Amino acid sequence: MRRTMVFLIAAALAAGFLSVPAWGAEVPGPCGLFAQADAEALFSEPVSPGVSRETVAPAGKSCRYSFRKDGSVYGVTLRVCTTEEIAAEGIFGSAGDVFSRQIGARTRHEEASKTFLEVGVPGAEAFWEGTALWVLKGEVLFLLTVHSPLAGSFKTMDEMNAAQEEQNLALARKAAVVIAGRLK
């Protein structure tokens, strides 16, 4: 019986029905994938140690780094969700399922489609939805939300909001390249 089970698992792996990520059975936690030093380099500011939390819908873990500047709080939050965690939660089937459903919902909705933007991240699929960068790499879905200080003056609130979104997207994409590279 044991030989048969080992054979079936080996056959499933060979056929591609099961997959083992290149990083082994465990995906590093979000504070390991994007460390405090990475956040400090991203903002060119000292940041707080990472604060970890469990997340739901989709299930996973998050890590937040923050800093104060000119009376406001800024930072980056990384949320990491694996297919295993997502499937165990029982709402979605996999990381890819969550990602594709989000794309569908955001591209079909009149308002949400205005901020939807496909984004290039080497070795991964990604999109920006106006406030967060969603990235799918293999069986790992991660979301990056950046709130950065914005310098300069603007003629209108719309101009300022557009500049803020553009800056936050650029920083999120920079962080995503680092994280996706660590998931090889």
Helices and strands as residue ranges (DSSP letters): H 2-15, H 30-33, H 36-43, E 51-55, E 60-69, E 72-82, H 83-89, H 95-108, G 112-114, E 117-118, E 125-128, E 133-137, E 140-147, H 157-182
